[in-house]
Amino acid sequence: MKKLILILFLGILIVYSGCKKEEEAPVACFAVSSSVAIEKEVIEFSNCSKNAIAYYWEFGDGQVSSEAVVERAYAVPGSYEVKLTVWQGESTAVTTQTVVINEDPRPVACFAPSNRTIKVGEEIAFANCSQKVDIYAWDFGDGATSNLENPTHIFSDAGVFSVKLIVTNTHGSAEESVLITVETAGILFSDSFENYPDFSITDFGEWTLIDNDGAPSWGVSGIDFPNYGYTGSFIVFNPSLTVPPVNDEERFLPRSGNKYAACFSAKFVGDVTHNDDWMLSPEFTLGENYTLSLWIKSLSDEYGDDRFAIQLIEGETIHWLTPVDSYVVPPTVWNNYTYDLSAYEGKTLSLKIGCLSSDAFSMFVDDIIVTNEAGKTVFKQTFDEPVDLVNFWQRK
């Protein structure tokens, strides 16, 4: 009798154990927030699987994930099979669903101006690259408008104008804006770093950058930015886009605008004992009674001296505006330097600004302009953000 009871108990236990293992087998399950969507629309894939400890998503476009819940968007229209595989120990389960992605019917605004800097009275063309558009609405920022696909325009006043394009179709609208700088007629050369890439060490518009020392530069501890510790001459520095931003620090503030040219001190590598970095402007021709004005400052005076030199280049001839074969040490506040250029009337020249600092921190240059008494400008450079530090940052 005891043997019979034992046999019955063992049988029940085996049946129970088998049932328990069946209940713990994984079950794959997921829900889709939208099985029909448009390109770039975010879709949520909610996991409702049971008895699973690991997940593997395959979205049909080459993208995968191992997260339990996923949000993603498809960039290309089409039909995609989404596959979810789940695991519990050696057991797996699979389920699939199809997601259909349709083309976004809404319009896309896009245009390119023939030039971003023009003179008063000069015609500017706008090449349209918008997509899926029924109606075009241009606003040139000076009160003038147009409904043409590829309009042209002439500005009658100097200034900076925001040109806006609004495109519309039956599914919605979109807009795009571009800043156009219109200068006083008669300007022979003007430049603004406002539209140059932040932290660029190569794209300085028409400037030629010269790095004679070839050494890497010091950075600033506590912050980070693209091209940190760069090897080069000057960098387009935007203190509002460092990590963290430092545009609330007085000593990082620009003289004007949002950016400026910074020359970080070169590290002593090999025979390098100081910076030998230069910016060379495109050529311009001087008239009567012109003056060069620019603003320069040093970030800190707790290291070696920041030093600069300024030359005018006429072919193979060098005209020194700062002391010949020497340099000037700027203060730690923005200081204006002006130079009388009347002796160079009629000459075609390039402006060359040198950073010759030795074991310093960083030197900033901003608001360069060559003009005469009548206000006619042949050269203007706004670096869109110089520097002024309040809290001293140690170099790395």
C-alpha positions in Angstrom: 0.0 0.0 0.0 2.8 2.4 0.9 4.5 1.6 -2.3 1.4 2.4 -4.3 1.0 5.8 -2.6 4.6 6.6 -3.3 4.2 5.7 -6.9 1.1 7.9 -7.2 2.8 10.8 -5.5 5.8 10.6 -7.8 3.5 10.5 -10.8 1.6 13.6 -9.6 4.9 15.4 -9.0 6.2 14.5 -12.5 3.0 15.8 -14.1 3.1 19.0 -11.9 6.7 19.6 -12.8 6.0 19.2 -16.5 3.1 21.6 -16.3 5.3 24.1 -14.5 8.0 24.0 -17.1 5.3 24.5 -19.8 4.0 27.6 -18.0 7.5 29.1 -17.8 8.2 28.8 -21.5 8.6 32.3 -23.1 5.8 33.8 -25.1 6.7 36.5 -27.6 4.3 39.4 -28.0 4.5 43.1 -28.9 2.2 45.9 -29.9 2.9 48.7 -32.4 1.7 52.2 -31.8 1.0 52.5 -35.6 1.3 49.8 -38.1 0.9 52.3 -40.9 3.0 55.5 -40.6 5.0 58.0 -42.6 8.7 58.3 -43.1 10.5 59.7 -40.0 7.4 59.3 -37.8 8.3 57.8 -34.4 6.8 54.4 -33.8 6.7 52.7 -30.4 7.1 49.0 -30.2 5.7 47.9 -26.8 6.8 44.6 -25.5 4.0 42.3 -24.0 6.1 39.1 -23.9 5.8 36.8 -21.0 8.4 34.7 -19.1 11.2 36.3 -21.1 14.5 37.6 -19.8 16.1 38.6 -23.1 14.9 40.3 -26.2 16.1 40.8 -29.8 14.4 43.0 -32.3 14.9 43.0 -36.0 13.2 45.9 -37.8 13.5 44.8 -41.4 15.8 47.7 -42.4 19.1 46.4 -41.0 18.5 48.0 -37.6 18.3 45.8 -34.4 17.8 46.3 -30.6 18.0 44.4 -27.4 15.8 46.7 -25.4 12.5 45.7 -24.0 10.6 48.7 -25.4 11.8 50.5 -28.5 11.0 53.8 -30.2 12.3 54.4 -33.7 11.5 55.9 -37.1 12.0 54.6 -40.6 13.7 56.9 -43.1 12.6 55.2 -46.3 9.0 54.3 -47.3 8.3 50.6 -47.7 6.9 47.5 -46.0 9.0 46.1 -43.1 8.7 42.9 -41.3 9.4 43.4 -37.6 10.6 40.3 -35.8 10.9 39.9 -32.0 12.8 36.9 -30.5 12.6 36.3 -26.8 14.5 34.0 -24.5 14.0 32.1 -21.2 16.9 29.9 -20.5 17.4 27.7 -23.6 13.8 28.3 -24.8 12.9 30.9 -27.4 9.8 32.3 -29.0 9.3 34.4 -32.0 6.6 36.7 -33.3 6.4 39.1 -36.3 4.3 42.0 -37.5 4.4 44.1 -40.7 4.8 47.9 -40.6 4.0 49.9 -43.7 5.8 53.2 -44.1 4.4 55.7 -46.6 6.0 58.8 -48.0 5.5 61.9 -46.0 3.1 64.0 -48.0 3.9 67.2 -46.3 6.1 69.8 -48.1 9.8 70.3 -47.4 11.2 73.8 -47.5 14.7 74.3 -49.0 16.5 77.1 -50.9 20.0 78.4 -51.5 21.0 82.0 -52.1 23.5 82.8 -54.8 25.5 84.7 -52.2 25.1 85.4 -48.5 26.9 88.8 -48.6 26.0 91.3 -51.3 26.0 95.1 -51.9 23.1 97.5 -52.0 21.7 97.4 -55.6 23.2 94.0 -56.4 20.8 91.3 -57.6 20.7 88.1 -55.6 19.1 84.9 -56.8 17.4 82.2 -54.7 17.6 78.6 -56.0 14.6 76.6 -54.8 15.2 73.0 -53.7 11.9 72.4 -51.9 9.9 69.3 -52.4 6.1 68.5 -52.7 5.1 72.1 -53.0 1.9 73.7 -54.4 2.4 77.3 -53.2 5.6 79.4 -52.6 5.6 82.4 -50.3 8.8 84.4 -50.0 9.5 87.2 -47.5 12.8 89.0 -48.1 12.8 90.8 -44.8 12.6 94.3 -46.2 8.9 94.4 -46.9 9.1 92.7 -50.4 7.6 89.3 -51.1 7.3 86.9 -54.0 5.4 83.8 -55.1 7.8 82.6 -57.7 9.6 79.3 -57.4 13.1 80.7 -58.0 12.9 84.5 -57.4 15.6 87.2 -57.6 15.7 90.3 -55.5 17.5 93.6 -55.1 17.9 95.1 -51.6 17.9 98.9 -51.6 19.2 99.3 -48.0 22.2 98.0 -46.1 21.7 95.6 -43.2 21.1 92.0 -42.3 17.9 90.6 -43.6 16.2 87.3 -42.8 14.9 85.8 -46.0 12.1 83.3 -45.3 10.4 80.8 -47.6 7.1 79.2 -46.6 5.9 76.3 -48.8 2.4 74.8 -48.7 0.4 71.9 -50.1 -2.8 70.2 -49.1 -1.1 68.3 -46.3 0.5 71.2 -44.5 3.3 73.8 -44.7 7.0 74.2 -43.9 9.5 77.1 -43.7 13.2 77.8 -44.1 15.1 81.1 -43.4 18.6 82.4 -44.3 20.4 85.6 -43.2 21.6 87.8 -46.0 24.1 90.6 -45.3 23.7 93.7 -47.5 26.6 96.1 -47.4 26.8 99.8 -48.4 27.6 100.2 -52.1 31.2 100.8 -52.8 32.5 98.3 -50.3 35.4 96.4 -51.9 35.8 93.7 -49.3 33.8 92.6 -46.3 33.7 89.4 -44.4 31.7 88.0 -41.4 32.5 84.8 -39.6 28.8 84.6 -38.5 28.1 81.9 -41.0 31.3 80.0 -40.6 31.2 76.6 -38.9 31.5 76.7 -35.1 35.0 75.6 -33.9 36.3 75.3 -37.5 40.1 75.4 -37.9 39.9 75.1 -41.7 36.8 76.9 -43.0 37.5 80.6 -42.5 35.8 81.8 -45.7 38.4 83.7 -47.8 41.0 83.8 -45.1 44.1 81.8 -45.5 45.3 80.1 -42.3 49.0 79.6 -41.7 50.4 77.3 -39.0 54.2 77.7 -39.0 54.8 76.0 -35.6 52.9 72.8 -36.4 52.4 72.1 -32.7 49.2 71.0 -30.9 47.5 73.7 -28.8 46.5 73.8 -25.1 42.8 73.5 -24.2 40.7 74.6 -21.3 40.0 72.1 -18.5 36.4 71.8 -17.4 35.0 72.4 -20.9 35.0 70.6 -24.2 34.5 71.6 -27.8 35.1 70.3 -31.3 38.8 70.4 -32.3 39.8 70.7 -28.7 43.7 70.7 -28.6 43.8 71.3 -32.3 46.9 71.6 -34.4 46.5 74.7 -36.5 46.5 78.5 -36.2 43.1 80.1 -35.3 39.8 78.6 -34.5 36.3 80.0 -34.9 35.3 79.9 -31.2 31.7 80.0 -30.0 31.5 80.1 -26.2 27.8 79.4 -26.2 28.3 75.9 -27.7 31.1 74.6 -25.5 30.3 71.8 -23.0 29.3 73.3 -20.7 28.6 76.7 -22.3 30.9 79.6 -21.0 29.1 82.5 -22.7 27.9 83.6 -19.2 31.5 84.1 -18.1 32.6 87.7 -18.6 36.1 86.9 -19.9 34.6 84.6 -22.6 32.2 87.3 -23.9 32.8 88.4 -27.5 33.5 92.0 -28.4 30.4 91.7 -30.6 28.2 89.0 -32.2 28.5 85.4 -31.3 31.9 84.2 -32.5 35.5 85.3 -32.6 38.9 84.1 -33.7 40.9 82.4 -30.9 44.5 81.4 -31.0 45.2 78.9 -28.2 48.8 78.7 -27.0 51.0 76.1 -28.7 52.5 73.3 -26.7 56.3 73.2 -26.6 57.0 70.2 -28.8 60.5 69.7 -30.3 62.0 73.1 -31.1 58.7 75.0 -30.7 59.0 77.8 -28.1 56.1 80.0 -29.2 53.1 80.2 -31.5 53.8 81.1 -35.1 50.3 81.3 -36.4 48.8 83.7 -39.0 45.6 84.7 -40.7 45.9 86.2 -44.2 43.0 88.1 -45.7 42.0 88.3 -49.4 43.4 91.3 -51.3 41.8 94.7 -51.2 42.8 98.1 -52.7 43.1 101.1 -50.5 41.8 104.6 -51.4 42.5 107.8 -49.6 42.8 108.2 -45.8 42.0 104.6 -44.7 42.3 103.3 -41.1 42.6 99.7 -39.8 40.7 99.1 -36.5 40.5 95.8 -34.6 40.0 94.5 -31.1 42.4 92.1 -29.4 42.6 90.7 -25.8 44.3 88.0 -23.8 42.4 85.4 -21.9 44.7 85.4 -18.9 48.0 87.0 -17.8 48.8 84.2 -15.3 51.0 82.4 -17.9 53.3 83.7 -20.5 52.5 86.7 -22.7 50.0 86.6 -25.6 51.7 88.4 -28.4 50.5 89.6 -31.8 51.9 91.2 -35.0 50.2 92.9 -37.9 51.5 93.2 -41.4 50.2 94.4 -44.8 51.4 92.1 -47.6 52.0 93.7 -51.0 53.2 90.9 -53.3 56.6 89.9 -51.9 56.8 93.1 -49.8 56.0 93.1 -46.1 54.8 96.4 -44.5 54.8 96.1 -40.7 52.1 98.0 -38.8 53.3 96.7 -35.4 57.0 97.2 -34.6 59.2 95.5 -37.2 60.3 92.0 -36.3 58.6 92.4 -32.9 55.2 92.1 -31.3 52.5 93.7 -29.1 51.2 92.2 -25.8 47.4 92.8 -25.5 45.7 93.3 -22.1 43.1 90.9 -20.6 40.3 93.2 -21.5 39.2 94.1 -25.0 41.5 96.8 -26.4 41.1 98.6 -29.7 44.1 99.0 -32.0 44.0 101.4 -34.9 46.6 102.0 -37.6 46.7 104.8 -40.2 46.9 103.3 -43.7 47.0 106.6 -45.7 50.6 105.8 -46.7 49.4 102.8 -48.7 46.8 104.7 -50.8 46.3 103.0 -54.2 48.0 99.8 -53.1 46.5 96.3 -53.4 47.2 94.6 -50.1 46.3 91.7 -47.8 46.0 92.0 -44.1 48.1 89.5 -42.1 47.5 89.0 -38.4 50.0 86.9 -36.4 49.7 85.1 -33.1 53.2 84.8 -31.5 52.3 83.9 -28.0 54.7 82.1 -25.7 53.5 79.7 -23.1 50.3 81.8 -22.8 46.7 80.7 -22.6 44.6 82.1 -25.5 44.4 85.3 -27.5 41.1 86.6 -29.1 40.6 88.8 -32.1 37.4 90.5 -33.2 35.8 93.3 -35.2 38.3 94.0 -37.9 37.5 96.8 -40.2 39.3 99.0 -42.8 37.5 102.2 -43.4 38.0 105.9 -44.3 36.7 109.1 -42.8 33.6 109.1 -45.1 32.7 105.7 -43.7 33.5 103.8 -46.9 34.6 100.3 -45.9 37.0 98.1 -47.9 37.5 95.4 -45.3 35.3 94.3 -42.4 35.6 91.2 -40.2 33.3 90.3 -37.4 34.3 87.1 -35.6 31.0 86.9 -34.0 32.3 86.3 -30.5 35.5 87.3 -28.7 36.4 86.4 -25.2 36.3 87.7 -21.6 36.7 85.3 -18.7 35.4 85.8 -15.2 36.3 82.5 -13.7 39.8 81.4 -14.5 40.0 78.1 -16.2 43.2 76.0 -15.9 44.8 74.8 -19.1 44.9 71.1 -19.9 
